[in-house]
Amino acid sequence: MTYASGPYGYGYPPPPPPPKPGVIPLAPLGFGDILTGAFATYGRYWKPLVGVAVAAYAAAAALIGAALLVAWVAVEDDVQRLIAMPDGQSPDFSDVQPLIVAFVCVWLVAMVVYVVSSGLVFAAAPAVVQEAVLGRPIGFGAVWRRAWSRLGAVIGSVFLAMLATLVPMLLFMVGFGVLMAAMFASLASSEGSRTDDGSGLAVVGVLIFVGALALLPLALWLWIKFSLAPTVAVIEDQGPMASLRRSSALVKGSWWRVFGCTIATAMMVGMAVGLIQQVISQIGAIPMATIDLSAEPTPGEVFAAFGGLMVVLVIGQLVVQAVAAPFQPLVSSLLYVDQRIRRENLAQLLAQTAATPAP
């Protein structure tokens, strides 16, 4: 669709601006337009966006808290036995095994609920952007239903994209473990309990770290290549693999542009969240400052102060996460719209749809 037809230039009127029924003009977008559109979308639709995020993360926090409570009930006797162990006696593996099992179970529960809650937020943003670019309203119920219906495809696309970028992370973890084993071997050698000083393990660990660093560019390239997949899964109702292929096709030829917008947004959000978290930590530390350590506080006083700190930190983290989490998916969704405007003349279809009354 051509918005500017006829002669324009010296002595002629300037071409008319592209239509703007919603939060962005229906034309190729610059980074400033994308940021402005993301802030405008957040400002107009903050209730469904923040509502979905609060519901998702609050449910996740409740489930993790329940898992911690169950784990504590299961290992309380083992913890008391370890505390009562005489000085100088080292616990056996059988003594700490229940604690390790409980920790792993709680960690698995936390990972699952975090993935589900983050998937809901990632699915909610494209559902809102679909209506925001047309200037149409959308409520919490509609966003929640749309996000929940596409949750599996969004999580699948994110999981497959993570698999493609997981190798460097695993290598870093393995390299760290090998270097720790080398350090313990060196300490044992210095005490005379073994002859191997761990130098071979140290060399292996360094080589693994070098390999991980060498694979980082490939992982970064794949991350940006598949960064639009969650948006595709929601807006185009695609499955995980089709969403990855579609994202790859949309990003092709514009990798550096998508990379710049994504990294700049992530840095902005990270800096803002970090500053807010520092303020919350300072506020949460106030109950701890009221304890007079010179007067030998009772365990109850210490527990009450520490419990107050944890409550403030958990609630503050939940609020910050819920408020900040939708912004990055909003930018990714607008990048998706921009790429389709540039490649597929989506502006014409959006203009026609905006001119049609909503069903």
Secondary structure, 3 states (H helix, E strand, C coil): CCCCCCCCCCCCCCCCCCCCCCCCCCCCCCHHHHHHHHHHHHHHCHHHHHHHHHHHHHHHHHHHHHHHHHHHHHHHHHHHHHHCCCCCCCCCHHHHHHHHHHHHHHHHHHHHHHHHHHHHHHHHHHHHHHHHCCCCCCCHHHHHHHHHHCHHHHHHHHHHHHHHHHHHHHHHHHHHHHHHHHHHHHHHHHCCCCCCCCHHHHHHHHHHHHHHHHHHHHHHHHHHHCCCHHHHHHHCCCCHHHHHHHHHHHHCCCHHHHHHHHHHHHHHHHHHHHHHHHHHHHHHCHHHHCCCHHHCCCHHHHHHHHHHHHHHHHHHHHHHHHHHCCHHHHHHHHHHHHHHHHHHCHHHHHHHHHHCCCC
